Amino acid sequence: MKYDIVIGLEVHSELKTQTKAFCSCKNEFGGQPNTHCCPICLGLPGALPTTNKTALEYTIKAGLAFNCKINNQAVFERKNYFYPDLSKAYQISQLEKPSCVNGYVTIDTLSGEKNIRINNIHMEEDAGKNIHDDFAGVSLVDFNRCGVPLIEIVSEPDLSSADEAVSYLEQIKESLVYIGVTDGKMQEGSLRCDVNVSLKPEGSKILGNRTEMKNLNSFKAVKRAIDYEVERQAKILDNDGRITQETRRWDDAKEESTSMRGKENSQDYRYFADRDLMPIIVEDDYVLEIAKNMPMLPRARRQYYINKLSLPEYDANVLTQDKIVSDYFDECLKILNEPKLVSNFVMSNVLRLSKSNLTPDIIEIRITPENLCDIIIMANNNVIISSGAKTLFEECWNSSKTPKVLVKELGLEQVSDESELLKTVTDIIEANPQAVQDFKKGNKKAITFFMGQVMKATRGKANPEVIKKIINQQLNI
């Protein structure tokens, strides 16, 4: 039997704030266990939380990035469940009035663009971390992550393949990093997702029972988990079995999932209003101010580069992978409005040196747009030798001196003075009578030979066009 695949994702993204969601503890990855926590994030009796304004602002920014309607109230509830890494036995979250609703994310598919609807984006706090020591036979709990601000982005079940799910996640991650609300480091748990998968007979409007796989933290794991679950469910249905609605654990090393527990719903969590946190009025002017300062998102920026600047799709994709690079490219264009020239130099030189070997996630550009444009103009106008642009760029990267100063100090200026080059060309022609005879017999490669000899004599500094002109004159062409 053929089936339609139905997928929905719940993406959890840690917010890049300095402090936690409802207390002043440091929001920082790592650290000694249980050193970034306090009575508030541990939920000790009498401790009173307060809402992190920046976390709420970042939630709204995410909603705007994904075309959501922003609710005029931020209301928090307690999501009640017991687990060792949740010391207060409830998680502060949003249910009845999530901060952002009814948005969408546009992805590319083989059939063209497709909008994946977003049901809501809500702010909540993270739980701690259980550490299982199989050797010692004990389990430990680190509460450093407890209370870290999160947003949860809940999609509608609009995805129909593992590839679409990965494309959707890529768009989510790219946009969140671009607007500066998260660092997107999946290896540190900054971005992870729960995957809901179900199958239904092809063309049917009735959804099948769904399963959920929790806390997948890589694109590859998401693709493998979906493909595995689709195959598993299809085999059950083909044998007239019934899919159990449940939560499953994905083991990426074994590339298989196992049952954990029955699938919960909102009633199981016994949500009720958190009376320690008063509702927050979100005024329209506040949202408009945030919207006004939003950057152009990478997808729109790529389209602008391709359609308005006539850049190849490859260039547009490379330049928009990091906002720092995109902003730098745009600043260069304000000085030198030659998109392709600037793009070539940024991709071949700036990106080569901008990524640290120690911290490849960090982009650092140590040359001003003004200095870069000066180098491009010098190279394009034959002021410097062909290999000099790369040398000049690298020297300028590590120096406070301008390209115009360095080009003289390094002797990179191209020689274009005909009177200065005439004697060199004449001497080489006189020293190679056989090459002259070969040329007169019709061997045009002799011109290339003479040019090579002149470039060698001038250590590559001679202007090729000027050399060729003088050689032609001397050989009476």
VEXKOLFI-763331 format. One record per residue (C-alpha): x, y, z; residue in one letter; residue number from 1. Coordinates in steps of 0.5 Angstrom, whole numbers. Each point is the difference from the previous one (the first is absolute). Layout:
<sites>
[site [X Y Z] A NUM]
...
</sites>
This chain:
<sites>
[site [0 0 0] M 1]
[site [2 7 -1] K 2]
[site [0 5 5] Y 3]
[site [1 8 1] D 4]
[site [5 2 5] I 5]
[site [-2 5 5] V 6]
[site [5 4 4] I 7]
[site [0 5 5] G 8]
[site [6 3 4] L 9]
[site [1 3 7] E 10]
[site [6 4 0] V 11]
[site [4 2 6] H 12]
[site [5 6 0] S 13]
[site [4 3 6] E 14]
[site [0 7 0] L 15]
[site [6 4 0] K 16]
[site [-1 4 6] T 17]
[site [5 2 5] Q 18]
[site [-5 -3 6] T 19]
[site [-5 -5 1] K 20]
[site [-7 1 -2] A 21]
[site [-3 1 7] F 22]
[site [6 2 5] C 23]
[site [7 3 -1] S 24]
[site [4 -6 0] C 25]
[site [5 0 -6] K 26]
[site [-2 -3 -6] N 27]
[site [6 -4 -3] E 28]
[site [2 -6 -3] F 29]
[site [4 -5 5] G 30]
[site [3 2 6] G 31]
[site [1 -4 6] Q 32]
[site [-6 -4 2] P 33]
[site [-6 3 4] N 34]
[site [4 7 0] T 35]
[site [-5 4 -4] H 36]
[site [-6 -1 4] C 37]
[site [-4 3 6] C 38]
[site [-6 0 4] P 39]
[site [-4 3 -6] I 40]
[site [2 -5 -5] C 41]
[site [0 -6 5] L 42]
[site [-7 2 2] G 43]
[site [1 0 7] L 44]
[site [-5 2 5] P 45]
[site [-1 8 0] G 46]
[site [4 1 -6] A 47]
[site [-4 5 -5] L 48]
[site [2 0 -7] P 49]
[site [0 7 -5] T 50]
[site [0 -1 -7] T 51]
[site [6 2 -4] N 52]
[site [-2 6 -5] K 53]
[site [5 -2 -5] T 54]
[site [-2 -7 -1] A 55]
[site [-7 2 -1] L 56]
[site [3 5 -5] E 57]
[site [3 -6 -4] Y 58]
[site [-6 -4 0] T 59]
[site [-4 6 -3] I 60]
[site [6 1 -5] K 61]
[site [0 -8 -2] A 62]
[site [-8 1 -1] G 63]
[site [1 6 -5] L 64]
[site [6 -4 -4] A 65]
[site [-5 -6 -1] F 66]
[site [-6 5 -2] N 67]
[site [-4 -1 7] C 68]
[site [-5 4 3] K 69]
[site [2 3 7] I 70]
[site [-5 -1 5] N 71]
[site [-1 6 5] N 72]
[site [1 -4 6] Q 73]
[site [6 -4 3] A 74]
[site [-4 -5 4] V 75]
[site [4 -6 4] F 76]
[site [-2 -6 3] E 77]
[site [3 -6 3] R 78]
[site [1 -6 -3] K 79]
[site [0 -6 5] N 80]
[site [3 -6 0] Y 81]
[site [6 -4 4] F 82]
[site [7 -1 -3] Y 83]
[site [6 0 4] P 84]
[site [3 5 -4] D 85]
[site [-6 5 2] L 86]
[site [1 1 7] S 87]
[site [-7 4 1] K 88]
[site [-4 -5 -4] A 89]
[site [-3 5 -5] Y 90]
[site [3 4 -6] Q 91]
[site [-2 7 -1] I 92]
[site [-3 1 -7] S 93]
[site [-5 3 -4] Q 94]
[site [-7 -4 -2] L 95]
[site [-6 4 -1] E 96]
[site [3 6 -2] K 97]
[site [7 -1 -4] P 98]
[site [4 6 -2] S 99]
[site [0 -1 -7] C 100]
[site [-6 -4 -4] V 101]
[site [-2 -1 -8] N 102]
[site [7 0 -3] G 103]
[site [3 -3 -6] Y 104]
[site [7 -2 -2] V 105]
[site [2 -1 -8] T 106]
[site [4 -6 -2] I 107]
[site [2 -2 -7] D 108]
[site [-2 -7 -2] T 109]
[site [1 -4 -7] L 110]
[site [-7 3 -2] S 111]
[site [2 7 2] G 112]
[site [-1 5 6] E 113]
[site [-5 -3 6] K 114]
[site [-2 4 6] N 115]
[site [0 -4 6] I 116]
[site [-5 3 5] R 117]
[site [2 1 7] I 118]
[site [-5 -1 5] N 119]
[site [3 4 6] N 120]
[site [7 2 3] I 121]
[site [0 1 7] H 122]
[site [5 1 6] M 123]
[site [2 -5 5] E 124]
[site [5 -2 5] E 125]
[site [5 -6 -1] D 126]
[site [1 -5 4] A 127]
[site [6 -3 3] G 128]
[site [5 -6 -2] K 129]
[site [0 -7 2] N 130]
[site [7 -3 0] I 131]
[site [0 -8 0] H 132]
[site [6 -3 2] D 133]
[site [0 -7 -2] D 134]
[site [6 -2 3] F 135]
[site [-1 2 7] A 136]
[site [-8 -2 -1] G 137]
[site [-2 7 2] V 138]
[site [-4 6 -3] S 139]
[site [2 7 2] L 140]
[site [-4 7 -2] V 141]
[site [3 6 -2] D 142]
[site [-5 6 1] F 143]
[site [5 5 -4] N 144]
[site [-5 0 -6] R 145]
[site [-6 0 5] C 146]
[site [-4 7 -2] G 147]
[site [4 2 -6] V 148]
[site [-5 3 -5] P 149]
[site [-3 -3 -6] L 150]
[site [-4 1 -5] I 151]
[site [-4 -6 -3] E 152]
[site [-3 0 -7] I 153]
[site [-5 -4 -2] V 154]
[site [-2 -2 -7] S 155]
[site [-6 -2 -3] E 156]
[site [0 -7 -3] P 157]
[site [2 2 -7] D 158]
[site [6 -3 -1] L 159]
[site [0 -6 -4] S 160]
[site [7 -3 -1] S 161]
[site [7 0 4] A 162]
[site [3 4 -5] D 163]
[site [-5 6 1] E 164]
[site [0 -1 8] A 165]
[site [8 1 -1] V 166]
[site [-1 6 -5] S 167]
[site [-5 3 5] Y 168]
[site [5 -1 6] L 169]
[site [5 3 -4] E 170]
[site [-4 7 -1] Q 171]
[site [-2 0 7] I 172]
[site [7 0 2] K 173]
[site [3 4 -5] E 174]
[site [-5 6 2] S 175]
[site [0 -1 7] L 176]
[site [8 1 0] V 177]
[site [-1 6 -5] Y 178]
[site [-4 4 4] I 179]
[site [4 -2 6] G 180]
[site [-4 -3 5] V 181]
[site [4 -7 0] T 182]
[site [7 -2 -1] D 183]
[site [-3 -6 -4] G 184]
[site [5 -5 3] K 185]
[site [-4 -7 0] M 186]
[site [6 -4 3] Q 187]
[site [-1 4 6] E 188]
[site [-7 -1 0] G 189]
[site [-2 8 -2] S 190]
[site [-5 -3 -6] L 191]
[site [-3 -7 1] R 192]
[site [-7 -2 -2] C 193]
[site [-5 -5 1] D 194]
[site [-3 -4 -6] V 195]
[site [-7 -2 -1] N 196]
[site [-1 -5 -6] V 197]
[site [-7 -4 -2] S 198]
[site [-2 -3 -6] L 199]
[site [-7 0 -4] K 200]
[site [-2 -4 -6] P 201]
[site [1 4 -6] E 202]
[site [-5 5 -1] G 203]
[site [-3 -1 6] S 204]
[site [-2 7 4] K 205]
[site [0 -4 7] I 206]
[site [6 0 4] L 207]
[site [3 -6 3] G 208]
[site [3 -1 7] N 209]
[site [7 3 1] R 210]
[site [6 -1 3] T 211]
[site [5 5 3] E 212]
[site [7 0 1] M 213]
[site [3 4 5] K 214]
[site [7 5 0] N 215]
[site [3 -2 -7] L 216]
[site [6 5 -1] N 217]
[site [3 -1 -7] S 218]
[site [-3 1 -7] F 219]
[site [2 -7 -1] K 220]
[site [-3 -3 6] A 221]
[site [-7 3 -2] V 222]
[site [1 -3 -7] K 223]
[site [2 -7 2] R 224]
[site [-5 0 6] A 225]
[site [-6 2 -5] I 226]
[site [2 -5 -5] D 227]
[site [0 -5 5] Y 228]
[site [-6 1 3] E 229]
[site [-4 1 -7] V 230]
[site [3 -7 -2] E 231]
[site [-2 -3 7] R 232]
[site [-7 3 0] Q 233]
[site [-1 -3 -7] A 234]
[site [2 -7 2] K 235]
[site [-5 0 5] I 236]
[site [-6 3 -4] L 237]
[site [2 -5 -6] D 238]
[site [-1 -5 5] N 239]
[site [-7 2 2] D 240]
[site [3 3 7] G 241]
[site [-2 6 4] R 242]
[site [5 6 1] I 243]
[site [1 1 8] T 244]
[site [0 8 1] Q 245]
[site [6 0 5] E 246]
[site [7 4 1] T 247]
[site [6 -4 -3] R 248]
[site [7 1 2] R 249]
[site [5 0 -6] W 250]
[site [6 -3 0] D 251]
[site [5 3 -5] D 252]
[site [5 -5 1] A 253]
[site [-4 -6 -2] K 254]
[site [-4 4 -5] E 255]
[site [-7 -2 4] E 256]
[site [-5 2 5] S 257]
[site [-3 -3 6] T 258]
[site [-7 1 3] S 259]
[site [1 4 7] M 260]
[site [-7 2 2] R 261]
[site [-7 1 -2] G 262]
[site [-1 7 -4] K 263]
[site [-2 6 5] E 264]
[site [-5 5 -2] N 265]
[site [-1 7 3] S 266]
[site [-5 -3 5] Q 267]
[site [6 -5 3] D 268]
[site [4 6 2] Y 269]
[site [-6 4 4] R 270]
[site [2 7 -2] Y 271]
[site [-2 6 4] F 272]
[site [1 7 1] A 273]
[site [7 2 3] D 274]
[site [-2 5 5] R 275]
[site [7 2 2] D 276]
[site [0 3 -7] L 277]
[site [-5 5 -2] M 278]
[site [-2 1 -7] P 279]
[site [4 5 -4] I 280]
[site [-3 5 -5] I 281]
[site [3 0 -7] V 282]
[site [-1 6 -3] E 283]
[site [0 1 -8] D 284]
[site [5 6 0] D 285]
[site [5 -5 4] Y 286]
[site [-1 -5 -5] V 287]
[site [0 5 -6] L 288]
[site [7 2 3] E 289]
[site [3 -7 0] I 290]
[site [-3 -1 -7] A 291]
[site [4 7 -2] K 292]
[site [6 -3 2] N 293]
[site [0 -7 -3] M 294]
[site [5 -2 -5] P 295]
[site [-2 -2 -7] M 296]
[site [0 -8 1] L 297]
[site [5 -4 -4] P 298]
[site [-6 -3 -5] R 299]
[site [-2 7 -2] A 300]
[site [7 2 0] R 301]
[site [2 -5 -5] R 302]
[site [-5 2 -5] Q 303]
[site [2 7 0] Y 304]
[site [7 -2 -1] Y 305]
[site [-2 -4 -6] I 306]
[site [-6 4 -3] N 307]
[site [2 7 1] K 308]
[site [8 -1 1] L 309]
[site [0 -5 -6] S 310]
[site [5 -5 4] L 311]
[site [0 -7 -1] P 312]
[site [-4 -5 5] E 313]
[site [6 -3 2] Y 314]
[site [3 7 2] D 315]
[site [-6 2 4] A 316]
[site [-1 -6 4] N 317]
[site [8 1 2] V 318]
[site [-1 7 2] L 319]
[site [-6 -1 4] T 320]
[site [2 -6 4] Q 321]
[site [2 5 6] D 322]
[site [-3 7 1] K 323]
[site [7 3 2] I 324]
[site [2 -2 -7] V 325]
[site [-6 2 -4] S 326]
[site [0 7 4] D 327]
[site [8 1 -2] Y 328]
[site [-2 -2 -7] F 329]
[site [-5 6 0] D 330]
[site [4 5 3] E 331]
[site [5 -1 -5] C 332]
[site [-5 1 -6] L 333]
[site [-1 7 3] K 334]
[site [7 1 -2] I 335]
[site [1 -4 -6] L 336]
[site [-7 -1 -4] N 337]
[site [3 -6 -3] E 338]
[site [-3 -6 3] P 339]
[site [3 -6 -4] K 340]
[site [7 3 1] L 341]
[site [-1 1 7] V 342]
[site [-3 -7 1] S 343]
[site [5 -3 -3] N 344]
[site [5 3 5] F 345]
[site [-4 -1 6] V 346]
[site [-1 -8 -2] M 347]
[site [7 -1 -2] S 348]
[site [4 4 5] N 349]
[site [-4 3 6] V 350]
[site [-4 -7 2] L 351]
[site [7 -3 -1] R 352]
[site [3 4 6] L 353]
[site [-6 1 4] S 354]
[site [-1 -7 3] K 355]
[site [4 -1 6] S 356]
[site [3 -7 0] N 357]
[site [-1 0 8] L 358]
[site [-8 2 0] T 359]
[site [-2 -1 -8] P 360]
[site [-7 2 3] D 361]
[site [2 7 1] I 362]
[site [1 5 -6] I 363]
[site [5 6 0] E 364]
[site [2 5 -5] I 365]
[site [6 4 1] R 366]
[site [0 4 -6] I 367]
[site [-4 6 -1] T 368]
[site [-5 0 -6] P 369]
[site [4 7 -2] E 370]
[site [6 -4 0] N 371]
[site [-2 -6 -4] L 372]
[site [-4 4 -5] C 373]
[site [7 4 -1] D 374]
[site [4 -7 -1] I 375]
[site [-6 -2 -5] I 376]
[site [1 7 -4] I 377]
[site [7 -1 0] M 378]
[site [0 -7 -3] A 379]
[site [-6 2 -5] N 380]
[site [4 6 -3] N 381]
[site [7 -4 0] N 382]
[site [3 4 5] V 383]
[site [3 -6 3] I 384]
[site [2 -6 -3] I 385]
[site [-4 -6 -1] S 386]
[site [2 -4 6] S 387]
[site [1 6 4] G 388]
[site [-7 1 2] A 389]
[site [0 -6 5] K 390]
[site [7 2 3] T 391]
[site [-3 7 1] L 392]
[site [-6 -3 3] F 393]
[site [3 -4 5] E 394]
[site [5 5 2] E 395]
[site [-6 5 1] C 396]
[site [-4 -5 4] W 397]
[site [6 0 5] N 398]
[site [2 7 0] S 399]
[site [-3 7 2] S 400]
[site [3 3 -6] K 401]
[site [-4 1 -6] T 402]
[site [1 -3 -7] P 403]
[site [2 6 -3] K 404]
[site [6 0 5] V 405]
[site [1 -7 0] L 406]
[site [1 -1 -8] V 407]
[site [6 5 0] K 408]
[site [3 -3 6] E 409]
[site [-1 -7 -3] L 410]
[site [2 2 -7] G 411]
[site [-6 -3 -3] L 412]
[site [-2 6 -5] E 413]
[site [0 -3 -7] Q 414]
[site [5 4 -5] V 415]
[site [-4 3 -6] S 416]
[site [5 5 -2] D 417]
[site [2 -1 -8] E 418]
[site [6 3 1] S 419]
[site [2 -4 6] E 420]
[site [-2 -7 -3] L 421]
[site [3 2 -7] L 422]
[site [7 -2 1] K 423]
[site [-1 -6 4] T 424]
[site [-4 -3 -6] V 425]
[site [5 3 -5] T 426]
[site [5 -4 4] D 427]
[site [-4 -6 0] I 428]
[site [-1 0 -8] I 429]
[site [7 1 -1] E 430]
[site [2 -6 4] A 431]
[site [-4 -5 -3] N 432]
[site [1 1 -8] P 433]
[site [-3 -7 -1] Q 434]
[site [-7 1 3] A 435]
[site [0 6 -4] V 436]
[site [1 -4 -6] Q 437]
[site [-5 -5 2] D 438]
[site [-5 6 1] F 439]
[site [2 2 -7] K 440]
[site [-1 -7 -3] K 441]
[site [-7 0 3] G 442]
[site [0 -3 7] N 443]
[site [-4 5 4] K 444]
[site [2 -4 6] K 445]
[site [6 5 0] A 446]
[site [-4 6 3] I 447]
[site [-2 -5 6] T 448]
[site [7 -1 1] F 449]
[site [3 7 0] F 450]
[site [-6 2 4] M 451]
[site [2 -5 5] G 452]
[site [7 2 0] Q 453]
[site [-2 7 1] V 454]
[site [-4 -2 6] M 455]
[site [6 -4 3] K 456]
[site [5 6 -1] A 457]
[site [-5 5 4] T 458]
[site [-2 -5 5] R 459]
[site [-7 0 -2] G 460]
[site [-1 7 1] K 461]
[site [-1 2 -8] A 462]
[site [-7 2 -3] N 463]
[site [-1 -6 -5] P 464]
[site [-4 5 -4] E 465]
[site [6 5 -1] V 466]
[site [5 -6 -1] I 467]
[site [-4 -3 -5] K 468]
[site [-1 7 -4] K 469]
[site [8 1 1] I 470]
[site [1 -7 -3] I 471]
[site [-4 1 -6] N 472]
[site [3 7 -1] Q 473]
[site [7 -3 0] Q 474]
[site [-2 -6 -4] L 475]
[site [-3 5 -5] N 476]
[site [-7 -4 0] I 477]
</sites>
